[in-house]
Amino acid sequence: MRRRTEDRRQRFIHAAGTLFIEKGFAAVTMEAVAAEASASKATLYGYFRSKEALFEAFVNEAGKGGIEQIETARQEQDAKQALRHLGKAYLALVTRPEVINANRLIMGEAGRLPQLARIFYENGPRRTLIALSETIQSLMDAGKLRRAELRETSLYFKALCEAGIVERQLWGLDSMPDEQTRTDAVERATEIFLAAFGVDNLRA
């Protein structure tokens, strides 16, 4: 029974996500989501109390497993290896087609629906940045990176990793980059980041 319940919940999330991407959040009704999932509106409301709750579930599903992979970078002892692990996990998450689609959706809706932007930020970018920051913090605490303002430093690493990749995907110019392209981007980002924040450079 529990499996059937989760399967139905996933059908509603998938149906909502498909409609949100195709039509935009404002144009989608709960009735339309129920119809897309071949279920009744009453059943849908039994799982999700509102369209906003469905959107939150859609955002979380788009990033499912990705943040957990970012968090595993803290297990690395060497700074360069930790940053490589961190960057590759980050790019694997943010270049997913479903994550790109969620970003495109919110860019189109944020001006009209600021509460939707807040839901997206809290469940997507904010959680991702916290996961990145935890590894950066652990490297600083271990004396493997120089001390600096944590949020700002984490944003620098994030920006270095995605430079020239994520924007082109958002604009529809490129498809999801392959693993080698992502790895090469992270290698460049890691070298630049360590040149700025690595402790070995300060001792030289």
Wavefront OBJ file of the C-alpha trace (Angstrom):
o trace
v 0.000 0.000 0.000
v 2.792 2.416 0.898
v 4.448 1.809 -2.483
v 1.191 2.487 -4.321
v 0.784 5.718 -2.340
v 4.280 6.894 -3.273
v 3.752 5.942 -6.921
v 0.581 8.025 -7.052
v 2.339 10.954 -5.380
v 5.104 10.748 -7.967
v 2.550 10.706 -10.789
v 1.059 13.925 -9.472
v 4.490 15.562 -9.209
v 5.437 14.450 -12.717
v 2.123 15.638 -14.140
v 2.448 19.010 -12.414
v 6.047 19.454 -13.537
v 5.156 18.656 -17.143
v 2.337 21.198 -17.132
v 4.346 23.878 -15.292
v 7.120 23.657 -17.896
v 4.734 23.600 -20.856
v 2.275 26.280 -19.741
v 3.802 28.227 -16.845
v 2.756 28.028 -13.221
v -0.072 30.573 -13.345
v -1.839 28.885 -16.254
v -1.979 25.448 -14.614
v -4.940 24.461 -12.433
v -5.261 21.662 -9.930
v -7.976 20.210 -12.160
v -5.510 20.087 -15.049
v -2.898 18.337 -12.911
v -5.422 15.747 -11.780
v -6.497 15.130 -15.375
v -2.880 14.822 -16.532
v -2.316 12.218 -13.810
v -5.578 10.411 -14.669
v -6.930 10.953 -11.168
v -9.659 12.932 -9.458
v -9.155 16.400 -8.031
v -10.223 15.091 -4.623
v -7.453 12.492 -4.722
v -4.912 15.139 -5.722
v -5.916 17.350 -2.796
v -5.431 14.368 -0.533
v -1.749 14.489 -1.433
v -1.143 18.198 -2.017
v -3.105 20.992 -0.370
v -2.266 23.589 -3.033
v -0.549 24.247 -6.329
v 2.331 25.842 -4.403
v 2.822 22.599 -2.456
v 2.957 20.744 -5.762
v 5.564 23.185 -7.050
v 7.677 22.685 -3.929
v 7.530 18.919 -4.452
v 8.471 19.409 -8.117
v 11.557 21.452 -7.147
v 12.636 18.883 -4.563
v 12.153 16.046 -7.016
v 14.236 17.836 -9.662
v 17.172 17.958 -7.260
v 16.624 14.572 -5.628
v 19.890 12.895 -4.658
v 22.016 15.729 -5.987
v 22.484 17.609 -2.743
v 23.327 14.362 -0.968
v 26.121 13.812 -3.505
v 27.452 17.320 -2.856
v 27.514 16.580 0.866
v 29.745 13.532 0.400
v 32.626 15.802 -0.674
v 33.300 16.424 3.018
v 34.648 12.874 3.251
v 37.707 13.798 1.160
v 40.824 14.662 3.171
v 42.839 16.430 0.485
v 41.693 19.962 -0.416
v 42.079 19.538 -4.167
v 40.266 16.199 -4.170
v 37.491 17.598 -1.985
v 36.992 20.553 -4.320
v 37.023 18.333 -7.397
v 34.431 16.059 -5.796
v 32.379 19.072 -4.728
v 32.492 20.749 -8.128
v 31.628 17.629 -10.094
v 28.683 16.841 -7.823
v 27.499 20.438 -8.079
v 27.661 20.569 -11.879
v 26.027 17.146 -12.207
v 23.090 18.569 -10.248
v 22.648 22.014 -11.763
v 23.018 20.864 -15.380
v 20.263 18.244 -15.087
v 17.584 19.018 -17.690
v 14.878 19.009 -15.009
v 16.840 21.502 -12.897
v 17.462 23.717 -15.923
v 13.743 23.593 -16.710
v 12.878 24.580 -13.134
v 15.258 27.527 -13.362
v 13.756 28.669 -16.654
v 10.284 28.390 -15.177
v 11.068 30.496 -12.128
v 12.865 33.137 -14.196
v 9.641 33.623 -16.129
v 7.359 33.633 -13.100
v 9.350 35.407 -10.361
v 8.279 38.939 -11.272
v 4.585 38.080 -11.066
v 4.771 35.492 -8.295
v 7.506 36.375 -5.767
v 6.222 33.741 -3.348
v 7.004 31.109 -5.957
v 10.550 32.418 -6.242
v 10.896 32.070 -2.472
v 9.718 28.443 -2.570
v 12.198 27.716 -5.340
v 15.077 29.449 -3.577
v 14.512 27.798 -0.206
v 14.200 24.286 -1.654
v 16.766 24.537 -4.432
v 19.553 27.141 -4.548
v 19.669 27.783 -0.792
v 19.953 24.097 0.109
v 22.602 23.636 -2.579
v 24.656 26.588 -1.355
v 24.481 25.320 2.239
v 25.779 21.921 1.091
v 28.643 23.599 -0.789
v 29.427 25.805 2.183
v 29.671 22.848 4.560
v 32.587 21.393 2.590
v 34.277 24.779 2.227
v 33.844 25.311 5.974
v 35.332 21.916 6.795
v 38.393 22.706 4.643
v 38.827 26.050 6.367
v 38.461 24.421 9.789
v 41.131 21.860 8.857
v 43.514 24.624 7.802
v 43.414 23.533 4.157
v 41.837 26.765 2.899
v 42.483 30.239 4.220
v 39.835 31.839 6.363
v 37.391 34.038 4.472
v 33.704 34.971 4.602
v 32.041 31.588 4.067
v 29.012 32.459 1.947
v 30.979 34.709 -0.363
v 33.776 32.159 -0.757
v 31.276 29.388 -1.541
v 29.600 31.586 -4.145
v 32.990 32.187 -5.790
v 33.583 28.445 -6.120
v 30.055 27.886 -7.414
v 30.464 30.620 -10.029
v 33.842 29.299 -11.171
v 32.430 25.814 -11.713
v 29.422 26.885 -13.746
v 31.129 29.648 -15.755
v 30.373 29.336 -19.458
v 28.261 26.207 -18.980
v 25.037 26.771 -17.075
v 24.062 30.054 -18.723
v 24.358 28.523 -22.202
v 22.139 25.674 -21.086
v 19.574 28.075 -19.641
v 19.500 29.976 -22.929
v 18.973 26.760 -24.901
v 22.292 27.068 -26.736
v 23.751 23.816 -25.373
v 22.371 20.537 -24.110
v 23.529 18.982 -20.845
v 27.350 18.862 -20.927
v 28.924 15.431 -20.840
v 30.975 14.212 -17.906
v 34.322 15.131 -19.471
v 33.194 18.694 -20.130
v 32.024 19.020 -16.537
v 35.255 17.513 -15.217
v 37.377 19.913 -17.279
v 35.349 22.861 -15.996
v 35.811 21.748 -12.395
v 39.569 21.270 -12.885
v 39.895 24.858 -14.086
v 37.667 26.128 -11.285
v 39.642 24.233 -8.653
v 42.989 25.595 -9.822
v 41.727 29.179 -9.836
v 40.008 28.779 -6.468
v 43.083 27.285 -4.811
v 45.240 30.063 -6.247
v 43.019 32.499 -4.358
v 42.178 30.549 -1.190
v 44.691 27.720 -0.880
v 47.001 27.887 2.142
v 50.031 26.591 0.222
v 50.022 29.741 -1.901
v 50.131 31.892 1.223
v 53.194 30.032 2.531
v 55.128 30.323 -0.737
l 1 2 3 4 5 6 7 8 9 10 11 12 13 14 15 16 17 18 19 20 21 22 23 24 25 26 27 28 29 30 31 32 33 34 35 36 37 38 39 40 41 42 43 44 45 46 47 48 49 50 51 52 53 54 55 56 57 58 59 60 61 62 63 64 65 66 67 68 69 70 71 72 73 74 75 76 77 78 79 80 81 82 83 84 85 86 87 88 89 90 91 92 93 94 95 96 97 98 99 100 101 102 103 104 105 106 107 108 109 110 111 112 113 114 115 116 117 118 119 120 121 122 123 124 125 126 127 128 129 130 131 132 133 134 135 136 137 138 139 140 141 142 143 144 145 146 147 148 149 150 151 152 153 154 155 156 157 158 159 160 161 162 163 164 165 166 167 168 169 170 171 172 173 174 175 176 177 178 179 180 181 182 183 184 185 186 187 188 189 190 191 192 193 194 195 196 197 198 199 200 201 202 203 204
